[in-house]
Amino acid sequence: MLIRPFGWNEFLIIVMAAQWTIALSAIAFAGGGVGGLLIALARVSDARWPRLLATGFIRIFQGTPLLMQLFLVFFGMNILGFAINPWIAAAVALTLHASAFLGEIWRGCIEAIPPGQREAATALGLRYVNRMRYIILPQASRIAVAPTVGFLVQLIKGTSLAAIIGFTELTRQGQIINNATFSPFMVFGTVAAVYFVLCWPLSLLARRMEVKFSRSTTR
Amino acid sequence: MYTFNFEPVLAGFDKLLIGALVTVQLSCAAMVIGLIVSILCAAGKTSRVAPLRWVIDAYIEIIRNTPFLVQIFFIFFGLPALGIRLSPNSAALVALVVNFGAYGTEIIRAGIESIQKGQIEAGTALGLSKLKIFRYIIMKPALRTVYPALTSQFIYLMLTSSVVSAISADDLAAAGNDLQSATFASFEVYIVITAMYLVMSIGFSAVFSMIEKVAFRYPLSR
């Protein structure tokens, strides 16, 4: 048996693995931002089919576990003829997941804009694209910042599930170190602490922006 | 070209149903116990004892800013170092309760804050005991206000519970893992399980809106 003690080196290896958690979160957030905007726009569109498709997409992704979404993309890639790659599977699954959640959050923000704004824009002769671009989205984006940062925390935590399909990020690195040192208390305590350091400032920021925003909008 | 083969999934469907039952039991037990934890913590947060408030705040922040998977690893693998050894199923329940408790406390606290001070003062003026004020004047309307948030948090809990398969509890996702490694029909197994989760979350939201209609039928007076 080769059990090494949990020391400074092991601590550093775990902390360094956070870069993969951050990278995966960044990719999923960027991809989810693009996807989420499309979903949100489809969800409030005047046409029926985009609206129905977007609603179905959101329902499915919000009504099933993220872990199953990861498994389906992971094994689905094989069926589509791609080589199984945990990196790509995790990035794709988390992007789809983030698209659904951001789409739903942003739909709420778009619908929070008073209908008079939309009617005024229509009265001025602005069609859907210009109406969204110049009137609705600039106002909705102000409301959207706080819940979006809040979702980012959820997404960072969600990347931990990529460990289960074998992508070596923070949690998986913790499991590997735990198998070598067998000090789960220290290992998972450290892993949790690193997540906390990543997520807590964002949570505080989201809360502060929420308070600031609700103060500026209450009369 | 890949040919789908759902036969092994259908052959093992009874095992999946048992797994789904465990998922439902686990989630419901976690919700009931977690709700009690939430109410106690939310009441504790209104306490005048500052250290109690700090402990509850620390609990909420730690749970809400770390992943559930790490929490369950810590409880299942880490706690035995302190002499607390739990079976996979009990560790799963404890982890779900601890997790739901943190989110539930925040939701219930928001409900309590929505109660106007005058209501509580009116209760005091009527000579109601502190416990009665908390129960009838604060909790009852507060729960009604936050009911939608609580139910969506519950459905989220039910979906999150799939993660307990990582410590091989007996839930639906774990039943799927077993069936997958026995049949190698990975995609077929997981698409069926995903559909089962979807059916459960749709079912639960239907049940919750029925409960809402029955339990909160009394009129809202302002």
Interface residues (C-beta under 8 A of the other chain):
Chain A: I60 G63 T64 P65 L66 L67 M68 Q69 F71 L72 F75 G76 N78 I79 V153 K157 G158 S160 L161 A163 I164 T171 G174 Q175 N178 S183 P184 F185 V187 F188 G189 V191 A192 Y195 F196 C199 W200 S203
Chain B: Y2 E61 I62 R64 N65 T66 P67 F68 L69 V70 Q71 F73 F74 F77 G78 L79 P80 A81 L82 I155 L159 T160 S162 V163 S165 A166 A173 S186 F187 Y190 I191 I193 T194 Y197 L198 S201 I202
